[in-house]
Amino acid sequence: MKNSKTPIIELIKLFKEKIVFISIVFLLCIASSFYYNKNFKTIEYKYELKFDVLSSWDASQLKLQYKDVIGLTRGSILGLIKEFKPLDYNLNFNNNFSLYFEVLNEVNIENFIEDLSMQITNNIEEILNQKLQLLELEYEREQQSLFRNIQILETERENLNKKIEEITINIEKEHKNKIINQKEILVNRLSSLVLEKELMESQFGTFLQDKMTSLNFNDNNSSKFAMIISLKKDYYEVSKQIIYVETIIKKLDLEVKKKLDIETILYQYLDRMFDSFENFSKIERTKFRTESKFKEAYIALLPKIDDLSNKILTQQTSLKFSTKPSKILEVENTIKNFKASKNKAFYNISNWNISSNKFKNSEIIVAGILFGILLNAFLLFIGSDYFRKNLFK
């Protein structure tokens, strides 16, 4: 029992004798503790936060997929914490949305939530604006396509009108040539009629000038009387035809100078010219009434031009009175309502939980004192007589 008390007595004795030395060791241990914590110890800061984002219903109101909202949030958070150069991080989007990251130095998280909410909001607005731009671009392309279609249709109509003009010129030339040819026929016919009349006058002039009355008619000259009547009748018909032919020739001379529209030339002119002249032969009338060889081509082009004109008018009306599609108006209203909304795209549901392995000054002093007690005990024990006696015993 005596032996067991000896080291303790010796230590107490040494403690009284070396109080200064012990104090210096304590001070050195405390200083070393401060020095170690300041210069050698790796300080790690841990940040934790629980948060929430736009609900799936809010995302549907913005015409966005909920997974897109989650993706935007994830990207924005990672973009911000990347600036902190984290040693480790964990981003949970499964059940409870939470964020955890570790860094070597303290970071300023004062405006982290507001900045993140603003960034996510701006990203959502950018997505909506991009969608709006795509819809407007598509609408503009449709308008340009409609305008190009109108130009194409107008070009086609212009080409058809040129063909109509060419056909019209050919019809007018053909018509004038017909009049000229018919006039030649009538002139030849007139020459024949005039010659026939002159022969009748030269051969039967006396009989033609003879006045026939009932006073000079008797049974003896009945056959002669009948011959004279027939001769006068033929002479009258020839004279009548000469007058008709001369009349038509004069009309043809006037008509060839006129500027007639194509419809009149194709459908009305021949009937109007000859219906009142019943004494012409069927051959002459048929030749003159032959339809234009350009008539079929002319008639075929008319409905095509009308169809093109209707299409042009329809598309011009559509272009003139076109309004923005409902999709564009819907996205514009969505952007407007989103900007006016007070709902945040990102918000915290807990305060930041910040922890670190950095000691307080009191903890550093306590650690230095504990280490000083251990070191002092060890040094005092080594320097005690008990240790020397037992060591060299």
Contacts in CASP RR format, 6 or more apart in sequence:
PFRMAT RR
TARGET T0000
AUTHOR 0000-0000-0000
METHOD contacts of the structure
MODEL  1
MKNSKTPIIELIKLFKEKIVFISIVFLLCIASSFYYNKNFKTIEYKYELK
FDVLSSWDASQLKLQYKDVIGLTRGSILGLIKEFKPLDYNLNFNNNFSLY
FEVLNEVNIENFIEDLSMQITNNIEEILNQKLQLLELEYEREQQSLFRNI
QILETERENLNKKIEEITINIEKEHKNKIINQKEILVNRLSSLVLEKELM
ESQFGTFLQDKMTSLNFNDNNSSKFAMIISLKKDYYEVSKQIIYVETIIK
KLDLEVKKKLDIETILYQYLDRMFDSFENFSKIERTKFRTESKFKEAYIA
LLPKIDDLSNKILTQQTSLKFSTKPSKILEVENTIKNFKASKNKAFYNIS
NWNISSNKFKNSEIIVAGILFGILLNAFLLFIGSDYFRKNLFK
6 386 0 8 1.000
7 381 0 8 1.000
7 384 0 8 1.000
7 386 0 8 1.000
10 384 0 8 1.000
10 385 0 8 1.000
10 386 0 8 1.000
11 377 0 8 1.000
11 380 0 8 1.000
11 381 0 8 1.000
11 384 0 8 1.000
14 380 0 8 1.000
14 383 0 8 1.000
14 384 0 8 1.000
15 22 0 8 1.000
15 380 0 8 1.000
18 380 0 8 1.000
21 379 0 8 1.000
22 376 0 8 1.000
22 380 0 8 1.000
25 372 0 8 1.000
25 375 0 8 1.000
25 376 0 8 1.000
25 379 0 8 1.000
26 368 0 8 1.000
26 369 0 8 1.000
26 372 0 8 1.000
26 376 0 8 1.000
29 368 0 8 1.000
29 369 0 8 1.000
29 371 0 8 1.000
29 372 0 8 1.000
29 375 0 8 1.000
30 364 0 8 1.000
30 365 0 8 1.000
30 368 0 8 1.000
30 369 0 8 1.000
30 372 0 8 1.000
32 368 0 8 1.000
32 371 0 8 1.000
33 364 0 8 1.000
33 365 0 8 1.000
33 367 0 8 1.000
33 368 0 8 1.000
33 371 0 8 1.000
34 364 0 8 1.000
37 358 0 8 1.000
37 359 0 8 1.000
37 364 0 8 1.000
41 357 0 8 1.000
42 104 0 8 1.000
42 357 0 8 1.000
43 104 0 8 1.000
43 105 0 8 1.000
43 356 0 8 1.000
43 357 0 8 1.000
43 358 0 8 1.000
44 87 0 8 1.000
44 102 0 8 1.000
44 103 0 8 1.000
44 104 0 8 1.000
44 356 0 8 1.000
44 357 0 8 1.000
45 102 0 8 1.000
45 103 0 8 1.000
45 104 0 8 1.000
45 105 0 8 1.000
45 106 0 8 1.000
45 107 0 8 1.000
45 354 0 8 1.000
45 355 0 8 1.000
45 356 0 8 1.000
45 358 0 8 1.000
46 100 0 8 1.000
46 101 0 8 1.000
46 102 0 8 1.000
46 354 0 8 1.000
46 355 0 8 1.000
46 356 0 8 1.000
47 99 0 8 1.000
47 100 0 8 1.000
47 101 0 8 1.000
47 102 0 8 1.000
47 103 0 8 1.000
47 107 0 8 1.000
47 109 0 8 1.000
47 352 0 8 1.000
47 353 0 8 1.000
47 354 0 8 1.000
48 98 0 8 1.000
48 99 0 8 1.000
48 100 0 8 1.000
48 352 0 8 1.000
48 353 0 8 1.000
48 354 0 8 1.000
49 98 0 8 1.000
49 99 0 8 1.000
49 100 0 8 1.000
49 113 0 8 1.000
49 348 0 8 1.000
49 350 0 8 1.000
49 351 0 8 1.000
49 352 0 8 1.000
49 353 0 8 1.000
50 96 0 8 1.000
50 97 0 8 1.000
50 98 0 8 1.000
50 99 0 8 1.000
50 348 0 8 1.000
50 349 0 8 1.000
50 350 0 8 1.000
51 97 0 8 1.000
51 98 0 8 1.000
51 99 0 8 1.000
51 113 0 8 1.000
51 346 0 8 1.000
51 347 0 8 1.000
51 348 0 8 1.000
51 349 0 8 1.000
51 350 0 8 1.000
52 97 0 8 1.000
52 346 0 8 1.000
52 347 0 8 1.000
52 348 0 8 1.000
52 349 0 8 1.000
53 69 0 8 1.000
53 70 0 8 1.000
53 73 0 8 1.000
53 97 0 8 1.000
53 120 0 8 1.000
53 345 0 8 1.000
53 346 0 8 1.000
54 62 0 8 1.000
54 69 0 8 1.000
54 343 0 8 1.000
54 345 0 8 1.000
56 66 0 8 1.000
58 343 0 8 1.000
59 65 0 8 1.000
59 66 0 8 1.000
59 68 0 8 1.000
59 69 0 8 1.000
60 66 0 8 1.000
61 334 0 8 1.000
61 337 0 8 1.000
62 124 0 8 1.000
62 128 0 8 1.000
62 334 0 8 1.000
62 338 0 8 1.000
63 128 0 8 1.000
63 131 0 8 1.000
63 330 0 8 1.000
63 331 0 8 1.000
63 334 0 8 1.000
64 124 0 8 1.000
64 127 0 8 1.000
68 127 0 8 1.000
69 124 0 8 1.000
69 345 0 8 1.000
70 93 0 8 1.000
72 120 0 8 1.000
72 123 0 8 1.000
72 124 0 8 1.000
72 127 0 8 1.000
73 93 0 8 1.000
73 120 0 8 1.000
73 345 0 8 1.000
73 346 0 8 1.000
74 91 0 8 1.000
74 93 0 8 1.000
76 116 0 8 1.000
76 119 0 8 1.000
76 120 0 8 1.000
76 123 0 8 1.000
76 346 0 8 1.000
77 91 0 8 1.000
77 99 0 8 1.000
77 116 0 8 1.000
78 91 0 8 1.000
80 112 0 8 1.000
80 115 0 8 1.000
80 116 0 8 1.000
80 119 0 8 1.000
81 89 0 8 1.000
81 99 0 8 1.000
81 101 0 8 1.000
84 101 0 8 1.000
84 103 0 8 1.000
84 107 0 8 1.000
85 103 0 8 1.000
85 104 0 8 1.000
86 101 0 8 1.000
86 102 0 8 1.000
86 103 0 8 1.000
87 102 0 8 1.000
87 103 0 8 1.000
87 104 0 8 1.000
88 101 0 8 1.000
88 102 0 8 1.000
89 99 0 8 1.000
89 100 0 8 1.000
89 101 0 8 1.000
89 102 0 8 1.000
90 98 0 8 1.000
90 99 0 8 1.000
90 100 0 8 1.000
90 101 0 8 1.000
91 98 0 8 1.000
91 99 0 8 1.000
91 100 0 8 1.000
92 98 0 8 1.000
92 99 0 8 1.000
92 100 0 8 1.000
109 352 0 8 1.000
113 346 0 8 1.000
113 347 0 8 1.000
113 348 0 8 1.000
116 346 0 8 1.000
117 344 0 8 1.000
117 345 0 8 1.000
117 346 0 8 1.000
117 347 0 8 1.000
120 345 0 8 1.000
120 346 0 8 1.000
121 344 0 8 1.000
121 345 0 8 1.000
124 338 0 8 1.000
124 345 0 8 1.000
125 335 0 8 1.000
125 338 0 8 1.000
125 339 0 8 1.000
128 331 0 8 1.000
128 334 0 8 1.000
128 335 0 8 1.000
128 338 0 8 1.000
129 335 0 8 1.000
131 331 0 8 1.000
132 328 0 8 1.000
132 331 0 8 1.000
132 332 0 8 1.000
132 335 0 8 1.000
135 325 0 8 1.000
135 327 0 8 1.000
135 328 0 8 1.000
135 331 0 8 1.000
136 328 0 8 1.000
139 324 0 8 1.000
139 325 0 8 1.000
139 328 0 8 1.000
143 319 0 8 1.000
143 322 0 8 1.000
146 315 0 8 1.000
146 318 0 8 1.000
146 319 0 8 1.000
146 322 0 8 1.000
147 319 0 8 1.000
149 315 0 8 1.000
150 312 0 8 1.000
150 315 0 8 1.000
150 316 0 8 1.000
150 319 0 8 1.000
153 308 0 8 1.000
153 311 0 8 1.000
153 312 0 8 1.000
153 315 0 8 1.000
154 312 0 8 1.000
156 308 0 8 1.000
157 305 0 8 1.000
157 308 0 8 1.000
157 309 0 8 1.000
157 312 0 8 1.000
160 301 0 8 1.000
160 304 0 8 1.000
160 305 0 8 1.000
160 308 0 8 1.000
161 305 0 8 1.000
163 301 0 8 1.000
164 298 0 8 1.000
164 301 0 8 1.000
164 302 0 8 1.000
164 305 0 8 1.000
167 294 0 8 1.000
167 297 0 8 1.000
167 298 0 8 1.000
167 301 0 8 1.000
168 262 0 8 1.000
168 298 0 8 1.000
170 294 0 8 1.000
171 262 0 8 1.000
171 265 0 8 1.000
171 266 0 8 1.000
171 292 0 8 1.000
171 294 0 8 1.000
171 295 0 8 1.000
171 298 0 8 1.000
172 260 0 8 1.000
172 262 0 8 1.000
172 265 0 8 1.000
174 292 0 8 1.000
174 293 0 8 1.000
174 294 0 8 1.000
175 260 0 8 1.000
175 265 0 8 1.000
175 269 0 8 1.000
175 292 0 8 1.000
176 256 0 8 1.000
178 288 0 8 1.000
178 290 0 8 1.000
179 252 0 8 1.000
179 255 0 8 1.000
179 256 0 8 1.000
180 256 0 8 1.000
182 252 0 8 1.000
182 284 0 8 1.000
182 287 0 8 1.000
182 288 0 8 1.000
183 249 0 8 1.000
183 252 0 8 1.000
183 253 0 8 1.000
183 256 0 8 1.000
185 284 0 8 1.000
185 287 0 8 1.000
186 245 0 8 1.000
186 248 0 8 1.000
186 249 0 8 1.000
186 252 0 8 1.000
186 284 0 8 1.000
187 249 0 8 1.000
189 245 0 8 1.000
189 284 0 8 1.000
190 242 0 8 1.000
190 245 0 8 1.000
190 246 0 8 1.000
190 249 0 8 1.000
193 238 0 8 1.000
193 241 0 8 1.000
193 242 0 8 1.000
193 245 0 8 1.000
194 242 0 8 1.000
196 238 0 8 1.000
197 235 0 8 1.000
197 238 0 8 1.000
197 239 0 8 1.000
197 242 0 8 1.000
200 208 0 8 1.000
200 231 0 8 1.000
200 234 0 8 1.000
200 235 0 8 1.000
200 238 0 8 1.000
201 208 0 8 1.000
201 235 0 8 1.000
204 231 0 8 1.000
204 235 0 8 1.000
207 227 0 8 1.000
207 228 0 8 1.000
207 231 0 8 1.000
207 232 0 8 1.000
208 231 0 8 1.000
208 232 0 8 1.000
208 235 0 8 1.000
210 228 0 8 1.000
212 225 0 8 1.000
212 228 0 8 1.000
212 229 0 8 1.000
212 232 0 8 1.000
217 225 0 8 1.000
237 279 0 8 1.000
240 279 0 8 1.000
241 279 0 8 1.000
244 277 0 8 1.000
244 279 0 8 1.000
244 280 0 8 1.000
247 277 0 8 1.000
248 273 0 8 1.000
248 274 0 8 1.000
248 277 0 8 1.000
251 273 0 8 1.000
255 269 0 8 1.000
255 273 0 8 1.000
260 269 0 8 1.000
262 298 0 8 1.000
265 292 0 8 1.000
266 291 0 8 1.000
266 292 0 8 1.000
266 295 0 8 1.000
266 298 0 8 1.000
270 288 0 8 1.000
270 289 0 8 1.000
273 288 0 8 1.000
274 280 0 8 1.000
274 285 0 8 1.000
274 288 0 8 1.000
274 289 0 8 1.000
292 298 0 8 1.000
359 367 0 8 1.000
381 387 0 8 1.000
END
